[in-house]
Each structure stands twice: as C-alpha cells, then as structure tokens.
Amino acid sequence: MPRAALSQDTVVDLAVCLVDENGPEALTLSALAARAGVATPSLYKHVRNLAELRELLSVRIADEISAELAQAVLGRSRDEAVGALMDAWRAYVTRHPHRYAMVIQQPHPGMRAAGERLVGIMLAALRGYGLEGSDAIHAARCLRATAHGFAVLEASGGFGLPELLDDSYDLLKHMVVAGLTTPR
C-alpha cells in the first residue's frame, strides 16, 4: 500500500486484518508497518504507539458489535429481543474470535462512547421487562457476562463434551429470560 494512502482509519483497517489472520499476539507496529509497506516510524503519523492502536482497534470492534446487536434487536421486544441480542453476540465472537479478544473489557476512557452505545442497546433490549435504574444495569451486566462468557468459551474450544452447543445455548437463553421474568 502506498504511503500516501495511509490514514488512521487505514492503519486500524490493516490492524484488524492482521489480528484476524494471525491472532492478537501478532499485532506489533513492525508487523503492521510491513503490511502497510512502510517503515515503522511512518505509523507514528497516525498512531502515537501500540497502546493507542489497541484502543482504536477496540473502539472499532465495539462499534461493530453494537451495530450487529442493534440490527438484531430492531423491532423485537422482551424475550425475542434478548434472544436475538445473545445470538448476535455469539455469532460475532465465533466469527471473529481474534478480533473480539482485542476488545478492552474493563472501563477505559477511550472506550467510553463505544461502551455507552453497547450498554444502551442492552438496556433497550431489556426495556420490555420494566427494569429501571440499578435493576436494569444489573440485568445488563448479567446479560453481557452470559453472552460474552459462552461465546468466548466456544470460540476458544472450551466445550469438549459431545452435546450440541446450540442446545446448550438455547438452554442458556431460556435461563436468562426466565431470570428476567421471575421477580426477586
């Protein structure tokens, strides 16, 4: 790729490709520069360092996930919305396991807006249950932990028994929905 075509977005695009093909540990500035066809110092015009690149990559991925989840829940409510959200989360992680592994999972200033979009989609999916305030946040945390945990275990080969994963996931969705509809 010619040097003049580089931009911050292009650098992030190249980083996504590198991670998808070779895993998160392959993301280095020298590997990225080689892919871009430039010397490593040329990247510093677009990103300050590897930490900033990882942050930009994480935001990009969180935005992709948000877009897919938003599309999945559009026009749905309650159990159907929650099930669709969980299915979309699982599908994204299993389709892009290396990419998903790059997402900064803990609160981080650079991820604030992307995280708020993602939480907003979860809260919208939960709205039909009449949850408000802290109850809605607790439910969103449980929903995230459930969808994230299963998908990460599946993508990493963490389920070795012969039972069908789709059957297990259907049971998990049922358990989540049952928990949302059962008063505490």
C-alpha positions in Angstrom: 0.0 0.0 0.0 1.5 3.4 -0.9 2.4 5.6 1.9 0.1 8.5 0.8 -2.9 6.2 1.3 -2.3 5.8 5.0 -4.6 7.4 7.5 -5.6 6.5 11.0 -8.6 4.6 9.7 -6.5 2.7 7.2 -4.0 1.8 9.9 -6.9 0.4 12.0 -8.2 -1.5 9.0 -4.8 -3.1 8.5 -4.6 -3.9 12.2 -8.0 -5.7 12.0 -6.8 -7.8 9.1 -3.5 -8.6 10.9 -5.3 -9.7 14.0 -8.0 -11.7 12.2 -5.3 -13.6 10.2 -2.7 -14.1 12.9 -4.2 -13.5 16.3 -3.9 -10.7 18.9 -0.3 -11.5 19.7 0.7 -10.8 16.1 -0.2 -7.1 16.4 3.0 -5.2 16.6 3.9 -1.9 15.0 6.6 -3.5 12.9 4.2 -6.2 11.6 1.7 -3.5 10.8 4.3 -1.4 9.0 5.3 -4.4 6.9 1.7 -5.0 6.0 1.3 -1.3 5.1 4.5 -1.3 3.1 6.1 1.5 5.1 8.8 1.9 7.7 7.6 1.6 11.3 8.3 5.3 12.1 5.7 6.2 9.3 3.0 4.8 11.5 3.6 7.4 14.2 2.0 10.0 12.0 -1.3 8.1 12.5 -1.0 6.5 15.9 1.1 7.5 18.9 2.1 4.0 20.0 0.8 0.4 20.2 -1.4 1.2 23.2 -3.3 3.9 21.2 -3.6 1.5 18.3 -5.1 -1.2 20.6 -7.5 1.4 21.9 -8.6 2.5 18.4 -9.0 -1.1 17.4 -11.0 -1.9 20.5 -13.4 1.0 19.8 -13.8 -0.1 16.1 -14.6 -3.6 17.3 -17.1 -2.5 20.0 -18.8 -0.3 17.3 -19.1 -3.3 15.0 -20.6 -5.4 17.8 -23.0 -2.6 18.7 -24.1 -2.3 15.1 -24.8 -6.0 14.8 -26.6 -6.1 18.2 -28.7 -3.1 17.3 -29.7 -4.7 14.0 -30.6 -8.0 15.7 -32.9 -6.4 18.3 -34.5 -3.9 15.9 -38.3 -4.4 16.0 -38.1 -7.0 18.8 -39.0 -6.8 22.4 -38.7 -8.8 25.6 -37.7 -12.5 25.2 -37.3 -12.2 21.4 -35.0 -9.1 21.8 -32.9 -10.7 24.5 -32.6 -13.9 22.5 -31.7 -12.1 19.3 -29.1 -10.0 21.2 -27.5 -13.1 22.7 -27.5 -14.8 19.3 -25.8 -11.8 17.6 -23.2 -11.6 20.3 -22.3 -15.2 20.0 -22.2 -15.0 16.2 -19.9 -12.1 16.2 -17.4 -13.7 18.7 -17.4 -17.1 16.9 -17.0 -15.4 13.5 -14.2 -13.1 14.8 -12.5 -14.7 17.8 -9.2 -13.0 17.4 -10.7 -9.6 16.8 -13.0 -10.0 19.8 -10.1 -10.9 22.0 -8.7 -7.4 21.3 -11.6 -5.6 22.9 -10.7 -3.7 26.1 -13.2 -5.3 28.5 -12.6 -3.1 31.6 -13.8 0.5 31.9 -11.4 2.7 29.9 -11.6 6.4 29.0 -11.0 5.7 25.3 -13.8 3.2 25.2 -16.4 5.3 27.0 -18.6 6.2 24.0 -18.4 2.8 22.4 -19.2 1.2 25.8 -22.2 3.5 26.3 -23.6 2.6 22.8 -23.3 -1.1 23.7 -24.9 -0.7 27.1 -27.6 1.4 25.5 -28.5 -1.4 23.1 -28.6 -3.9 26.0 -30.8 -1.6 28.1 -33.2 -1.2 25.1 -33.5 -5.0 24.7 -34.3 -5.2 28.4 -36.8 -2.3 28.4 -39.8 -4.6 27.9 -39.2 -6.1 31.3 -39.9 -2.9 33.1 -36.5 -2.7 34.6 -35.2 0.7 35.6 -32.2 2.2 37.3 -29.9 -0.2 39.1 -32.1 -3.2 38.3 -31.6 -2.5 34.5 -27.9 -2.1 35.0 -27.6 -5.4 37.0 -29.6 -7.2 34.3 -27.4 -5.7 31.5 -24.3 -6.9 33.3 -25.7 -10.4 33.7 -26.7 -10.4 30.0 -23.2 -9.3 28.9 -21.5 -11.8 31.2 -23.6 -14.6 29.9 -23.3 -13.9 26.2 -19.6 -13.0 26.5 -18.7 -16.0 28.6 -20.4 -18.6 26.5 -19.1 -17.1 23.2 -15.5 -16.8 24.4 -15.5 -20.4 25.7 -17.0 -21.7 22.5 -14.6 -19.7 20.3 -11.6 -21.0 22.3 -12.7 -24.6 22.1 -13.7 -24.7 25.8 -16.6 -27.1 25.4 -15.3 -30.6 24.9 -18.3 -32.8 25.6 -20.4 -34.2 22.7 -23.7 -32.4 23.4 -24.7 -29.9 20.8 -23.6 -26.3 21.7 -26.7 -24.9 20.1 -28.8 -26.9 22.5 -26.7 -25.6 25.4 -27.1 -22.0 24.2 -30.8 -22.4 23.8 -31.0 -23.5 27.4 -28.8 -20.6 28.4 -31.1 -18.1 26.7 -34.1 -19.7 28.3 -32.5 -19.4 31.7 -31.7 -15.7 31.1 -35.2 -15.0 30.0 -36.7 -17.0 32.9 -34.5 -15.0 35.3 -35.7 -11.7 33.8 -39.3 -12.6 34.2 -39.0 -14.0 37.7 -39.4 -11.4 40.5 -36.6 -11.3 43.0 
